[in-house]
Amino acid sequence: GEPSLLPNARGEPLTPSTVAFTGDGTVLVGAAADLQASQNVRNTVVAAKRFIGRTVRQCKAEIARAQYTVVGDEEGAAVFRLPAVGDLSPEEAGACVLAELLGALDVPASEICRAVVTVPAYFDAPQRQATLAAARLAGRGSVSLLVEPAAPFAYGASAGRSARCSSSTSAPEPTTCLCCGSATRAPSRCSQPRGTRSSAGQTSTPPSSRSSSRRGGGSPSP
């Protein structure tokens, strides 16, 4: 199958990487988080990937530009200090976005046996490991990483070739490919039940479903 775009749960082709928490515990992701950002600046996290796998000493420039509070945990890793939920790690914020994308898939979760998450080419080992941690928090235990921006489509083409070369009795493995975004807009999701499909996503400049855990104890309420 050829790659094709999948909309998110709102029917939109783009999903901003924005996560917000309201006073009543509601978690907002994507466009919904963006719409309330100006009234809820301190609880709205944008571009969490710029902090993932990094210490506060490594991201001083990003902290200076952020409108929300970024502090170091006991090991110096960057975490977001949000009045609504306490300390939230970039991995947990990223898991919210990944969970939102996975929740919008029109493929039953039981049919997705593995996931491929794409990352920027400049990500170092700690950043890639932190991205894998975010995928696990979002409920994906079996995850591979590929470098963006063309990784989802390259993966689909490769998988398609492999499928054609395999036994005629074996169907291609269902695969979900989640792109964590580039500087502008990039494919954010490819699911491959028998072909490769993707949903266009977006990483905002000034990031959103549920995280299975967070620093400070407890999980954000749905």
Secondary structure, DSSP 4 states (H G I P E B T S, - for coil): ----B---TTS-S--B-EEEE-TTS-EEETHHHHHHGGGSGGGEEE-GGGTTT-BTTTTHHHHHH-SSEEEE-TTSBEEEEETTTEEE-HHHHHHHHHHHHHHT-SS-GGG--EEEEEE-TT--HHHHHHHHHHHHHTT--SEEEEESSSHHHHHHHHHHHHHHHS-TTSPPPPEEEEE---SSEEEEEEEESSS-EEEEEE---------S--TTSS----
